[in-house]
Each structure stands twice: as structure tokens, then as C-alpha cells.
């Protein structure tokens, strides 16, 4: 009986700790769009997962939707401070300067920003950036794409002489370039003769433009389409045309059961949990935090067997094991012919890591046989145009 009583007391004390913890934090989240954007929905899901895991109540999480990359972001952040938020997070690249402005006004509140570049240079104690090694997830998704292309090639179903992928990108930012290049390299690792065409839309979320871009790529003879844009435009175009699709930020299998293969995404729940736990413990939040496959921050959906090639799951798991062992790098510059620029090996590259007003190239990023993406800051800085990838437009 004494043991049971002790266990019950421990349980009561534990529940009391959770309750005390919950009273000490309030998270405010600023979104560029809403649930209709796969990008923003991914953050909403991460917040809700962290909320449940940590036992936060409904009034301790405030999500504000459809906040543009303008002074409206700063105004929203100030409103969240007034509402008692102790941590404020914004999810879009263009929010950063406005969030930084408010962070300087309220040093007692923690401010965090996804995909930003300023935290490591501003050195403000309450301002933080975060991202994840999503290039590894995109590479793995690329392996699935390459497997599918091989299947089409063996069946004589390619549209042209060589396997050709299309990619719908939002902007010519390093984040997008890093993403489509890692996807291409994953495909190339299993389908060496693959080529890729990229069409930019100039918007993170424009369903009409994204669908039109995918349709244009299909018309050019692409055998498979992927994207770094936030609507259902490209997946829908693929389903309509019967073209295999690798989506981003979540499964589209319900809407596109015949063409969806796999999707990679950043799982933001581990970062939200990390920030809240650090704040609760009175510990500093990392200036520049990078999640990984190991932290549960880089994840893949289940493979859709109806559209994927046989052996895809096994191929992905094999590469994932090599990542964990450190025997494979996404941006491998040591393997002859894997990454070339105008026919030459990439042996050196000065990257813009500190991102001053002139976008000065400031950091040597190639050493030890690979490009060190997201090791010198969390946000991607790989912006190299490599052989095998053709940019159809570059106005954005």
C-alpha cells in the first residue's frame, strides 16, 4: 500500500509540474497564409502537435493567419505581446525584419523566425532563427523520383530519349535552389542520366500560376513533376495529366491517388517543443537552430505504392542509413561527375552566409568533399546552378 501511495503522490506531483509549466508560457504564431497553404498548414500541425505533447491549454497558443510581409507583421507581433505571449514565432522569410524590429522593443519576450538569416549577425539575445536539413528529405524524395523514372525507362514509357523532371519553384532564393538541387541530386544518384527543368512562379502561393507552370512543364515533355510552392496547383495538374508527382509539405494522396509518390517536409513540432521547454527552464534558445532526421524535424510521408516504383521504400531506407553513418552527403563534390558547373567539378564556392545589404559572398562552403549546407547558419545558402538543371525563367 505504501508503494501505491508513493506512486500516486509522484503522479500528482508530476501532474502539478505539468500544470505549473503550462501556466508559464504563451506562444504566438504569425502565419503568412492559412490552412489552404500546405506550407502554413505544416506549421499549424506542428504547433498543435507540440501543444498536445506539452499539455498547453487553448488560451496559451495564439495563431494569427494571413499576415503579409509588411509592417502588419510588426503590428501583429506587438498585439501578441499585449496578449501576454512570451514566445512569438513567424513563418515567412519576409517577416524577419519586422519581427526583429519588435524584438528590440521587448527584450523579455523571445522571438523566433523560420528561414531567416539575421539572428547570427544581429546577436540579439531574444531573437532566433530556425530551419532544418530539409535538403536531406528532398534528396530522399528525389531517390523515389529516380526510381520511378527508371521504371518508366524500362517500360519504354519515357516521353523523350532521357528521363526529364519538371520542378515548380516559387522564387530564385537559396532556399528554393537548395531544395530543387538536392531533389535533382537524389534522383541522379539512382538515375544518372536524368535532367530537370525549373519554372518559377514569383509567389509562394498562387494555385493558378503553379498549376499553369506544371502544365507547361508537362507540355515540354517532363516525365515527373515536383515543386517548392504551397498550393495544390502542381499536384492537381499532375493528377489530371497522369504524370507522377513528388509533392512537398504533406501527402496529396487523397486528392491525387494515381500520381502522388511521396512528400518531404519539415516537422516543426520538435522546435516548438524545444523553444517552450527552454523558456520554461530559463535557458537560452539557440541563436540558429537546425533540426535533422535524427531530431524528427525532417520527415517523409508514406510511399504511395500505387504510383511509386517497386523497391522505393528499401532504396530510401538504405540512403537514410548512409546519411546517419556520415558516408553520404547530399551536396557531394568528391564523387567525379556528380556535381559539375559548366563541365567542371565544384571544388570551391564562396557562399553568402552573413547576408549583408550587398549580398557579399563571405564564407567558403566547399571542403572535405562536400558543400556544407546549413552548417554555418540554419537557413539554406546553396545557390549554385549546376549542370543538368535548366532554369526556364529567372525573373523572380
Helices and strands as residue ranges (DSSP letters): H 2-23, E 27-30, H 38-54, G 58-60, E 61-64, H 71-82, E 87-90, G 93-95, H 96-105, E 110-114, H 119-122, E 127-132, H 134-154, E 164-169, H 174-190, E 195-200, H 207-219, E 224-228, H 233-241, E 244-248, E 260-266, H 269-281, E 288-291, E 298-300, H 312-325, E 340-341, E 344-345, E 350-351, E 363-364, E 366-367, E 370-371, E 389-391
